[in-house]
Each structure stands twice: as structure tokens, then as C-alpha cells.
Amino acid sequence: MAAENSKQFWKRSAKLPGSIQPVYGAQHPPLDPRLTKNFIKERSKVNAGPLKNKKASSFHEFARNTSDAWDIGDDEEEDFPSPSFQTLNSKVALATAAQVLENHSKLRVKPERSQSATSDLPASYKVTKSSSDAQLSRNSNELRKCSWPGVPREVRPVTWRLLSGYLPANTERRKLTLQRKREEYFGFIEQYYDSRNEEHHQDTYRQIHIDIPRTNPLIPLFQQPLVQEIFERILFIWAIRHPASGYVQGINDLVTPFFVVFLSEYVEEDVENFDVTNLSQDMLRSIEADSFWCMSKLLDGIQDNYTFAQPGIQKKVKALEELVSRIDEQVHHHFRRYEVEYLQFAFRWMNNLLMRELPLRCTIRLWDTYQSEPEGFSHFHLYVCAAFLIKWRKEILDEEDFQGLLMLLQNLPTIHWGNEEIGLLLAEAYRLKYMFADAPNHYRR
């Protein structure tokens, strides 16, 4: 009964598409479709009689009575003589069989050759990518360690580019990266700089134009019109690309260390008195673009210092107050006694990263360490400010009125400071960080 039902199923399904066709895999190349189709036709003619005589199964009827969708209209009028086709088919079959045997023999031999070839390679070649990444990571850590106590002048430009993340550690990518980033910056100039005169950008540009002449007014380099034009472009482009903060007074100071360091790459004499008109246009463009990108990298880590209400600075000043109250309670009570608020003097320390308190040469030396230290500008700077305040402990305690304290704290005598004083300041800051950074309850009441 089951067999009878099966026959009935195949008879009912005789019109279904999908004729029985030879199946070829990757190792079995297909035959000519015309030959294949006629081969099936010839087989159907030859086998039709015996199958009927022997009451062929419904499956064979299904195979004979259905045609493949891809065969419809494919040279149906053509017909090849049976003898010639059979001869050709035999030749093709033999050739195909020979090809299959050859391919299988290659597959058996190939892995052995591949394995032996791999075993002949040095171990370093087998993990080239991972070894290269590990080496770059080790080199980066080593560079930070070497840069922490200060970077020599002749290698400072490339070191700062690397430490800021502007220049890739992979030497093969550096030239193309610099070229691409410099072109990208001047693309911003072409696209946006003319908008400085538009109404919605006028206030930003006006404030930048006012602040730039005030940037390091005692250094002749920054009073040159060409340098001031460069600073205007850098600050304006940064401001319109960062609408969350825009331009804030104090950001203009942050360009100067980068500009001086990258200028020193082309100048051997005293940079602060150098006339930049002696440089080529290409040199000036490189200095300008590199200064923009490195300043942008710095500000990416402290941008909350310059957003609305400057919450980053508010938090850092509060943290400084708490820290000083723990490390030198006498100084802290002295401020409270004469009603001196930390915000009145430390706001500028955070906003300008102590640039108004230190000579430019000291700021550059300080930034060697900031860029070597994880979160140097955002986190380590807090401990530098604490060490800097306690450095003047005696002078602070000698002042016994509000005005005298503020005058002292806003005009600290650092004009003659050099690398030695900065080194001692950083060492004390590192000691404070080691004691308090991972134990915040030490400076919380």
C-alpha cells in the first residue's frame, strides 16, 4: 500500500521543475551544456523502450517528463548525431577523470610542501603582526620613560608628535600621515576661514583677535604679524570645529609651546627672537598644521575645562583645595583665616596650565613630562599645582592680609626658573600623586 501511494505521489508531481542533471563540484568541471542536454535526450530515447517494458518506476517517469528551468530555450533546435556525441562524451569523460586524479594528487602533496615551507621560516616571521604591535607598544612605553625627565631639544619635535598621538609609531606610515593631516588642516582653512566675518562667527573671531596680542607679550616672536595670523587661523578653526566649547580665553596660550617646539626644528638660534619671515612657506605651513593638530589632541583630554561654566576647572580647583588641606593644613587654614578662595588664584593655574606662572622654557620642559605621564594634562597637573603652591609655603605664611596673599599668588617669582627647579617640582608632584592618587580618602575629610 505504501509503495502504491509513493507511485501515485510521483505521478501527481510529474510537472515539477528540476530535471536530473549531472552534479559537478570544484574538482569536476562541467561539460558543454549543449552536449549534456542532448546526452540526456539520447539516453531518454535509448532507455525509453526497456523502461516501459519493465514497467519503470514513477521516479524515472518523473525524470524523463521534467525539464530544468535553465534548459528552456537553450538551443532546443540543435541535434548532434548519436555516434559522434558518444565518442566526444567518452573523450571528455576520460579527460575529466584524469584532471580529477591530478587535482587530488596535488591536494595530498600541497599541505606537506606548505608545512615544510612554514617550518623553514624563522619564528619571528610567523607572528609578524603581533610581534610588530608588541614591539611598537614596548617602544612607546620606553619613549615615555625616557621623556619623563626631559626631552633633548633636537629630538623634541618628533617626540612631541609621537607622545601626543599625532604621529603614528609605525615609521612606514609617518610620512603619509603627516602629509595627509597637513593637507586636511589647510582644507579646513579653505572651507571655513572665510566665514570668520559672518555674523554667527564674528564674536568668536573678535575675541581671538583681541587675545592674540596678549599672548606672551614680552616675547618678540609672538608680536610678529605673520605669527599672529597663524595663531588666528589655528584658534578659529579649532573653535568652529568644537562648538560645544568654542573659543575660551586661555586656549590661545596653549598654542605657544607647540609652535615654539616645531619652529625649533628649523631654527638653531634663539627661537624667541627669531624672525619667521626667513622661513619658506612650506616650513611655516608644516609648523602651523602640526601646532593645530597637537593642540587639538591636548584639548581633547581637557575639553570640559572650556565648556559652559567650565566644570572641569571647577572640579580641579575643589580637588586642589581638598588635597592642600591634607598635605599642609597650616597653609589651608591661613587661606581661610584671610578669606582667600582657591578659585581666586588657582582658576588661572588650571585654565592656562600654569603658563602665566612660569617662563615659556619651563612650560616646555613641564610639558615633556605631561605628555609622558598618563592623563598628564588632566590629572597629573593637579599634583603639580599642589606642589607648586607648597613650594611658596614660607612666603604665603609671611603674608598676613588678603591683598598681600593674592598679589603674591598672582605674581610668583619664577622668572629665573630653569630645568632644575622644574625637575624638583615634578619630583614632589610625583610623590604626592603616589601617596594620594589611588587613595582619595587621604585627602577627604
C-alpha positions in Angstrom: 0.0 0.0 0.0 2.9 2.3 0.9 4.6 1.6 -2.5 1.3 2.3 -4.3 1.0 5.7 -2.6 4.6 6.6 -3.5 3.9 5.8 -7.1 0.8 8.0 -7.0 2.8 10.9 -5.5 5.4 10.9 -8.2 2.8 10.7 -10.9 1.0 13.7 -9.4 4.3 15.6 -9.2 5.4 14.9 -12.8 5.1 18.5 -13.8 7.5 19.8 -11.0 10.6 21.6 -12.4 14.1 20.2 -11.8 15.3 17.6 -14.2 18.0 15.1 -13.1 21.3 16.7 -14.2 24.9 15.7 -13.6 26.3 17.4 -10.4 29.8 18.9 -10.6 31.9 20.1 -7.8 35.0 22.2 -7.6 37.1 19.2 -8.7 34.7 18.3 -11.5 34.5 20.9 -14.3 31.1 20.9 -16.1 30.6 19.6 -19.6 29.3 21.6 -22.5 25.6 22.3 -21.7 24.5 21.6 -25.2 26.2 18.2 -25.1 24.8 17.5 -21.7 21.3 18.3 -22.7 21.4 16.1 -25.8 23.1 13.4 -23.9 20.1 13.2 -21.6 17.8 13.3 -24.7 19.7 10.4 -26.3 19.6 8.4 -23.1 15.9 9.0 -22.8 15.4 7.7 -26.3 17.6 4.6 -25.8 16.1 3.7 -22.4 12.5 4.6 -23.1 11.6 1.2 -24.5 13.1 -1.1 -21.9 11.8 1.1 -19.1 8.3 0.9 -20.4 8.5 -2.9 -21.0 9.8 -3.3 -17.5 7.1 -1.0 -16.0 9.6 1.6 -15.0 9.2 3.3 -11.7 7.4 6.6 -11.4 10.7 8.2 -10.4 12.1 7.5 -13.9 8.9 8.8 -15.5 9.4 12.0 -13.4 13.0 12.3 -14.6 12.0 11.9 -18.2 9.0 14.1 -18.2 10.5 17.2 -16.4 12.9 19.7 -17.7 15.3 22.1 -15.9 14.4 25.7 -15.8 17.9 26.7 -17.1 17.4 24.5 -20.2 14.3 26.3 -21.6 15.1 27.8 -24.9 18.8 26.7 -24.9 19.4 25.6 -28.5 16.5 23.2 -28.5 16.6 23.0 -32.3 20.1 21.7 -32.4 20.8 18.0 -32.5 24.0 16.0 -32.7 24.4 12.6 -34.3 24.4 9.9 -31.6 27.7 8.2 -32.6 29.8 11.3 -32.7 28.3 12.6 -29.4 29.1 9.3 -27.7 32.7 9.5 -28.9 33.1 13.1 -27.8 31.5 12.3 -24.4 33.9 9.5 -23.8 36.9 11.7 -24.5 35.6 14.4 -22.2 34.8 11.9 -19.5 38.4 10.5 -19.7 39.9 14.0 -19.7 37.8 14.9 -16.7 38.7 11.8 -14.8 42.4 12.4 -15.4 42.0 16.0 -14.2 40.3 14.9 -11.0 43.0 12.4 -10.3 45.7 15.0 -10.9 43.9 17.5 -8.6 43.6 15.0 -5.8 47.2 14.1 -6.0 48.2 17.8 -5.8 46.0 18.2 -2.7 47.8 15.4 -1.0 51.2 16.8 -1.7 50.5 20.5 -1.2 49.9 20.5 2.6 53.2 18.8 3.0 55.1 21.4 1.0 53.3 24.2 2.8 54.1 22.7 6.2 57.8 22.3 5.3 57.9 25.8 3.9 56.4 27.2 7.1 58.8 25.3 9.3 61.7 26.7 7.4 60.7 30.3 8.3 62.1 31.9 11.4 59.7 32.1 14.3 59.5 35.9 14.1 58.0 35.7 10.6 55.1 33.5 11.7 53.8 36.2 14.1 55.0 39.3 12.3 51.9 41.4 13.1 51.6 40.5 16.7 55.4 40.9 17.2 55.3 44.3 15.5 52.4 45.5 17.6 54.1 44.3 20.8 57.4 46.0 19.7 55.6 49.3 19.0 54.0 49.1 22.4 57.3 48.5 24.1 58.9 51.3 22.2 56.1 53.7 23.1 56.4 52.8 26.8 60.2 53.2 26.6 59.8 56.6 24.9 57.6 57.8 27.7 60.0 56.7 30.3 62.9 58.4 28.6 60.9 61.6 28.0 59.6 62.0 31.6 62.8 63.6 32.9 63.0 65.9 29.9 63.5 65.6 26.1 66.6 66.9 24.3 65.9 70.0 22.1 67.0 68.3 18.9 64.5 65.4 19.2 61.7 67.2 21.0 59.6 68.0 17.8 59.3 64.4 16.7 59.0 63.2 20.3 56.1 65.5 21.0 54.3 64.4 17.8 54.6 60.8 18.9 53.6 61.4 22.5 50.6 63.4 21.6 49.4 60.6 19.3 49.5 62.9 16.2 52.4 60.9 14.6 52.0 57.1 14.3 54.6 54.9 16.0 54.9 52.9 12.7 57.7 54.5 10.8 56.4 53.4 7.5 53.2 55.4 8.0 54.6 58.6 9.3 55.4 60.5 6.1 52.0 59.8 4.6 50.2 60.6 7.8 51.9 64.0 8.2 51.2 64.8 4.5 47.5 63.8 4.9 46.9 65.7 8.2 48.6 68.8 6.9 46.5 68.8 3.8 43.4 68.2 5.9 44.1 71.2 8.1 44.6 73.6 5.1 41.4 72.1 3.7 39.7 73.4 6.8 41.2 76.8 6.2 39.9 76.9 2.7 36.5 75.7 3.8 35.9 77.6 7.0 38.2 80.5 7.5 36.3 83.0 5.3 33.3 82.5 7.5 35.0 84.5 10.3 33.3 87.6 9.0 29.9 86.0 9.1 27.5 87.2 11.8 27.4 84.0 13.8 31.2 83.8 13.9 32.0 87.4 14.4 32.1 87.3 18.2 34.4 84.3 18.3 36.8 85.9 15.8 36.8 89.2 17.5 37.7 87.7 20.9 40.5 85.7 19.3 41.8 88.8 17.5 41.8 90.7 20.9 43.6 87.9 22.8 46.4 87.0 20.4 48.5 90.2 21.0 48.2 89.5 24.8 49.8 86.1 24.3 53.3 86.2 25.8 53.6 90.0 25.2 57.2 90.0 26.4 58.4 87.6 23.7 59.2 89.2 20.3 58.3 86.1 18.4 54.6 86.3 19.2 54.3 90.0 18.3 55.2 89.4 14.7 52.1 89.9 12.4 52.8 86.7 10.5 52.8 84.6 13.7 49.6 86.3 14.9 47.9 85.5 11.6 48.9 81.8 12.1 47.5 81.8 15.6 44.3 83.4 14.5 43.8 80.6 11.9 44.6 77.8 14.3 42.3 79.1 17.1 39.4 80.0 14.8 39.4 76.6 13.0 39.6 74.8 16.4 36.7 76.9 17.8 34.3 76.2 14.9 35.1 72.5 14.9 34.4 72.3 18.6 31.0 74.1 19.1 30.5 72.5 22.5 33.1 74.8 23.9 34.0 77.2 21.2 36.9 79.6 21.9 37.6 80.4 25.5 40.2 82.8 26.8 43.3 80.9 27.8 43.3 78.5 24.9 45.4 81.0 23.0 48.3 80.3 25.4 48.2 76.5 24.7 49.3 77.0 21.1 52.6 78.7 22.0 54.6 75.7 23.3 53.8 73.6 20.3 54.6 76.5 17.9 58.0 77.1 19.5 58.9 73.4 19.6 58.0 72.8 15.9 59.7 76.1 15.0 62.9 74.9 16.7 63.1 72.1 14.1 64.1 74.6 11.5 65.9 77.2 13.7 69.2 76.7 15.7 69.4 80.1 17.3 67.2 81.6 20.0 63.7 80.9 18.9 62.0 83.6 21.0 63.7 86.3 18.9 63.7 84.6 15.5 62.1 86.3 12.5 59.8 83.8 10.9 59.8 85.6 7.6 63.2 83.9 7.0 61.4 80.6 6.7 59.9 79.1 3.5 56.2 78.9 3.0 56.3 75.1 3.2 58.1 75.2 6.6 55.6 77.7 8.0 52.7 75.6 6.8 54.1 72.5 8.4 54.6 74.3 11.7 51.1 75.7 11.6 49.4 72.4 10.8 51.4 70.4 13.4 50.7 73.0 16.1 46.9 72.8 15.3 46.7 69.0 15.5 48.8 68.6 18.6 46.9 71.4 20.4 43.7 69.6 19.4 45.0 66.3 20.9 45.8 68.1 24.1 42.4 69.8 24.3 40.5 66.6 23.6 41.7 65.4 27.0 40.7 68.6 28.9 37.8 69.9 26.9 35.5 70.0 29.9 37.7 72.8 31.2 36.3 75.0 28.4 32.7 74.0 28.0 29.8 76.1 29.5 30.6 77.2 33.1 33.9 75.3 32.8 33.0 72.4 35.1 36.4 70.7 34.6 38.2 73.6 36.2 35.7 73.9 39.0 36.2 70.3 39.9 40.0 70.6 39.7 40.1 73.7 41.9 37.9 71.9 44.5 40.2 68.9 44.4 43.2 71.1 44.9 41.6 72.6 48.0 40.9 69.2 49.5 44.4 68.0 48.7 46.2 71.0 50.2 44.0 70.7 53.3 45.5 67.3 53.9 49.1 67.8 52.9 49.6 71.2 54.6 46.8 72.1 57.0 48.6 75.2 58.2 48.6 76.8 54.7 45.0 75.8 54.2 43.9 77.5 57.4 46.0 80.5 56.6 43.9 81.0 53.4 40.7 80.5 55.3 41.7 83.0 58.0 42.2 85.8 55.4 39.2 84.6 53.3 41.3 83.7 50.3 39.3 81.4 48.0 41.3 78.9 45.9 39.3 79.8 42.9 40.7 83.3 43.0 44.2 82.2 42.2 44.0 78.5 41.1 41.5 79.1 38.3 44.2 80.6 36.1 46.5 77.7 37.1 44.0 75.2 35.7 42.8 77.3 32.8 46.3 78.1 31.4 48.1 75.1 32.8 50.5 77.3 34.8 51.7 79.1 31.7 51.1 82.5 33.2 53.1 81.5 36.3 56.2 80.0 34.5 58.6 81.2 31.8 58.0 79.6 28.4 61.2 77.5 28.6 59.9 76.0 31.8 56.5 75.3 30.4 58.1 73.3 27.5 60.1 71.3 30.0 57.0 70.7 32.1 55.1 69.5 29.0 57.8 66.9 28.3 56.6 65.2 31.4 52.9 65.9 31.0 52.9 64.2 27.6 54.9 61.3 29.1 52.5 60.9 32.1 49.2 59.1 31.6 46.5 61.9 31.7 49.3 64.4 32.4 47.3 67.5 31.5 44.1 66.4 33.1 45.2 64.5 36.2 48.9 64.9 37.0 48.6 68.7 36.6 46.6 68.7 39.9 49.6 67.4 41.9 51.9 69.8 40.1 49.7 72.7 41.2 49.7 71.4 44.8 53.5 71.0 44.8 53.8 74.5 43.2 51.6 76.0 45.9 53.5 74.4 48.8 56.8 75.5 47.2 55.9 79.0 48.3 54.8 78.0 51.8 57.1 80.3 53.7 56.2 83.3 51.5 52.4 82.6 51.9 52.6 82.3 55.7 54.5 85.6 55.8 51.7 87.5 54.2 49.0 88.5 56.7 46.3 90.1 54.7 44.0 89.3 51.8 45.6 91.7 49.3 49.1 90.7 50.0 48.3 87.0 49.6 46.6 87.5 46.2 49.4 89.8 44.9 51.9 87.1 45.8 49.9 84.2 44.3 49.3 86.1 41.1 52.9 87.2 40.7 55.1 84.4 42.0 58.9 85.0 41.4 59.7 82.3 38.8 61.3 84.4 36.1 64.7 82.9 36.7 63.5 79.3 37.0 65.1 76.6 34.8 65.1 72.9 34.3 66.4 72.2 37.8 63.5 73.9 39.5 61.0 72.2 37.2 62.6 68.9 37.9 62.3 69.3 41.7 58.7 70.5 41.3 57.8 67.4 39.2 59.5 65.1 41.7 57.4 66.5 44.5 54.3 66.3 42.4 55.0 62.6 41.6 55.5 61.9 45.3 52.1 63.5 46.1 50.4 61.5 43.3 52.0 58.3 44.5 50.6 59.0 48.0 47.1 60.3 47.1 46.1 59.4 43.6 45.0 55.9 44.4 43.8 56.7 47.9 41.4 59.6 47.5 40.2 59.2 51.1 43.6 60.5 52.2 42.5 64.0 51.3 38.8 63.8 52.0 37.5 64.8 55.4 
